[in-house]
């Protein structure tokens, strides 16, 4: 049973992390859209694009870890 509880706790933590990543990702897209519409394309815009890529990669990694833990949970 402790293994099951440990996996569930990790899974819950990863789900919360994924929610935060998605929220920040949406806020970044909104900020980039606002900068683009205002024609304020500068260092802030390009740094936002870099952050967008980093957040997308982090989201893929977290979702993959969630999938791994779900498979591990199914095997128990």
C-alpha positions in Angstrom: 0.0 0.0 0.0 2.8 2.6 0.7 3.9 2.3 -2.9 0.4 3.0 -4.1 0.1 6.1 -1.9 3.5 7.3 -3.0 2.6 7.1 -6.7 -0.7 8.8 -6.1 1.0 11.6 -4.2 3.5 12.1 -7.0 0.7 12.0 -9.6 -1.2 14.7 -7.7 1.8 16.9 -7.5 2.6 16.5 -11.2 -1.0 17.3 -12.1 -0.8 20.5 -10.1 2.5 21.4 -11.7 0.9 20.8 -15.1 -2.0 23.1 -14.3 0.4 25.9 -13.3 2.5 25.4 -16.5 -0.6 25.6 -18.6 -1.8 28.8 -16.8 1.6 30.5 -17.3 1.7 29.3 -20.9 -1.7 30.9 -21.6 -0.7 34.1 -19.8 2.5 34.2 -22.0 0.5 33.7 -25.2 -1.8 36.5 -24.1 1.1 38.8 -23.4 2.8 38.0 -26.7 -0.5 38.7 -28.5 -0.9 42.0 -26.8 2.7 43.0 -27.7 2.2 41.9 -31.3 -1.0 43.8 -31.7 0.5 46.9 -30.2 3.5 46.6 -32.6 5.9 46.5 -29.6 8.1 43.9 -31.0 11.4 44.1 -29.1 13.4 42.2 -26.6 10.4 41.5 -24.4 8.5 39.9 -27.3 11.4 37.7 -28.3 12.1 36.7 -24.7 8.5 35.8 -24.4 8.8 33.5 -27.4 11.8 31.8 -25.8 9.8 31.4 -22.5 6.9 30.0 -24.6 9.2 27.3 -26.0 10.7 26.4 -22.6 7.2 26.1 -21.1 6.0 24.0 -24.0 8.9 21.6 -23.5 8.4 21.5 -19.8 4.7 20.7 -20.4 5.6 17.8 -22.6 8.0 16.5 -20.0 5.5 16.7 -17.2 2.7 15.1 -19.2 5.1 12.3 -20.1 5.9 11.8 -16.4 2.2 11.7 -15.6 1.7 9.1 -18.2 4.5 7.0 -16.8 3.0 7.2 -13.3 -0.4 6.3 -14.6 1.0 3.2 -16.3 2.9 2.3 -13.1 -0.4 2.8 -11.1 -2.2 0.5 -13.5 0.4 -2.3 -13.0 -0.1 -2.3 -9.2 
